[in-house]
Every structure is written in C-alpha cells, then in structure tokens.
Amino acid sequence: ALWIASAMGTDAESLAASLFFSTSAMVLAACVAVTGRATRRAAALRLANSGGSAPVAGHGGLSAMPAWPVVVRVAGAIRKHAALVFVNFALTLAMFPGVALLIKSEHAGLNACPVAPAECPAGQGTSAVPIGVWLVFTFMVGDFVGRSLPGWMEASLPDELLGGAIASRAIFVPLFVLQVAPRIIASDGVAFCVMAVFAVSNGYCGSLCMIRGPEAARTNADKELAGMIMVASLTSGLTLGVVSGLVIAQFM
C-alpha cells in the first residue's frame, strides 16, 4: 500500500483501508454464493442418506433442492457464535488500524511526519520506525498468540463466559479514543499494553467462536455449511468494522 500510495500521490492509510474494504465486500459476496451451492449439496446428501434418491442434475437436480430452509436451520443452531464472531471483529476493526494509528508517541522522534508536501516539525520523525509501525507489529504478534492459545491451553474459556468476554472488549473503545482526542492518556507504555491485550483477546475470542460454532451443527454436511456461515459472519464483522473505523477516524 505504501508503494502504490507513493506512486499515486495518495495517503497510504486511506488506500489500505479502501483496499481492505473492497476485498472484504468481495469475499462476503463469494461466501454467500458458495453457501448457497453448499446447502443444495447438503440437502442432496441428506436425501440420499435417508433412503431417497436425489433428482438428476438438469431435471430438477441439485439446483432445484431447497437451499434456504437448510441455511436457516443451520444458522439457527450456530446463531450465538456467529453473532459473537461478528461483534468481536467489528469491534476490533473499528479501532484498528483506523483509530489506533492516530496515537502519538510521547517522544517526538517516534511520530511520523505529515503526508507530503507538509514539512516535518522540528524533532519529529527522526526515528526510522515510527510508533505506528511498532503498534501494528504488537497487534500482529498479539493476535497470533491469541489465535494459538486454544491449541496451547488444556482448559479454555467456558462457552457461557464467551459472550461476556467479547462484550467486555468494548472497554478498548474509550482506551483508544482517550489516547487520541481528547488525549488524556499520553503514555507509550500504556499504548503498547492496551494494544497487546486488545490483540490477544481478539485472536483468542475469535478462534473460540470459529471452533465452537461448527461444533453445534449435527451432521458433517451441516458442519461444512456452518463453517461457511461463520466465515461470512466474520467477514461481515470485518466489513462493518472497517467502515466504522473510517467514520470514527474522520471525527478525531
């Protein structure tokens, strides 16, 4: 994004956000299309397993199988985890990277210079790696650790507490906002600690949702469809989060 932005003379962050939003929208559309096809296949398999004979393709075949009743049934079985993964990633993308990268360091040298042709203020931008890059690095590492925790830990967060854990992540909204405007929290240490906990909790809660959602489905065919619905819900959350982040950042 930095290379493309420099060639086009545009803001790299805005370009990156636009690319991410466009990609999310395309992935969401693909998920809807694939889900519809998979539900027809699942319906045909269920009919065959129950002793019936699946219609021949082209003569009322797979394309004629009722898809949406199957989607509604499976979606109802996994609605809790689908809603939770949607909220989890919508909250994350609403704050990161749009708002989080507006955080300024208490050390002037770590603050990036304004976008050209504005001149860099004295003492600002002397560091080769600005604080925004370090915050992104912290998020990537923390998110990876969070996603890996379910596999490393023998005991994980009970399903009854998962909703409360995701809801409690709303505390990060004021924590990030108060580091930007009004800048009440002006500490690099706090910024990195908040980002680390934010990233780990995002990866951990998101992974638990994606693991437990398909487990609520009954058959293997339903589990396959449940996984697609979970991905569609996750992508929808990402899309809403990106749009919300862009809107919020405009008022800060």
FENKAQUI-V396918 format. One record per helix or strand of 3 or more residues. SS is the DSSP state (H for helix, E for strand). FROM is the first residue (numbers start at 0). LEN is the number of residues. If there is no record, write none. Layout:
BEGIN
[[SS/FROM/LEN] [SS/FROM/LEN]]
END
This chain:
BEGIN
[[H/1/7] [H/11/38] [H/61/3] [H/67/10] [H/78/17] [H/99/3] [H/107/3] [H/130/22] [H/158/10] [H/170/7] [H/187/28] [H/219/31]]
END
